[in-house]
Amino acid sequence: MRRISFLVAALTAAFAAAVAPAVAATPTAAALPVLSQTVPGGPPVNPGDLLTSSLTPGTTLNFTTAPGGPVGLFCKQSSWRGQVLSNPPAPGTAVINLLNPVTVAGCFDNSPTVTGVTSVTVGNLPATMTVSDTSGYPIQILPSTGPLVIAYTVTTTGPTVTCVFQAGGPVNGNTGPGGAPWKFVNQPFKLASGSLPACGTSPTAFLTVQYSPVLDASTGGATVYVN
């Protein structure tokens, strides 16, 4: 009986020794990055990659004198480019250098006395844009050289007027999991120069815009996803 017990103990120990290395060698799954490409949870977007995006199809860039209001500047075209500075494992915050220019075109303005829109520019770029996969999937555009500026020139029934609006701080937006649009809703800008009513019926204008899909131009235009 003692011999049998000894053999059982020896076999058990030998089996455990043989199995332990195999268990230890099992690879650990890599953590998902904040931003992936091609498919949700796919390969990470690499630092240095150039991201691009245009307006979500069927939407416009709205710059109105009241949140969601019917009076102001409306544009059918807009696009941006940004270089990825960091893309950490989720949960975390990816950092993107938002490059100059952010283009805005195809605009009309229905403010009183306005007869046409000559140009629209976004100033004080580059700026830092952060994208987080924490609760609410927040996005922020943080000023680098000064507050983000939206300037546009309009023709009127009188003289030509250039309207310059400045953000009071970070421009806040959000996205969602997967390929959800990157959007900014009713973000306030204050009139820094220009005159009413050509620059609207209020000295504050509210930016609403959304972009999708976001593409990685450095990998042939693969769609970018938030994990």
C-alpha angles and dihedrals in degrees: 000000000000090000091052092049090049092051092049091051092048093049091047092052092047092050092050091050091051094049099043097071091049091053092047091050094057105118119240116236112253115250115253116250122234089249124035132174140222095015134013107279090014130132115327123259104247126231107258094035117132115233124198136183142170134198115302105261112268095021135101136209105252125198104178138171092235130032105278089351128157098235125078142046120339123186130190096198134049135144140171140196128207138176117226112238098177138000110183128187115282131294092050147082127279117211123214130184103227104216135214125283115044099185124221122178145144093060137163130182125207096189116132115282093009115130101171148351118243102181144344125204136177112220140200095044143187096063135166118259120191126195120192132189092206122111111318093011093249124205124196133187106206122197117247107177097012142321117320109265131205112194128177137172121220135185115227141182083271129027126342111267131203114207119201120190126183130202113236093223138321116001105232128210141144144216134190141230119304118000098341115150119268101235143180118198128196095338109176125236124181124223107251098173136000132065139270136271091024089055092046137282094283135042088236124070127189124220120214119174140139132199130202149197100026109208134198104228091186091066099044097277101307114175115256120225133193113227 
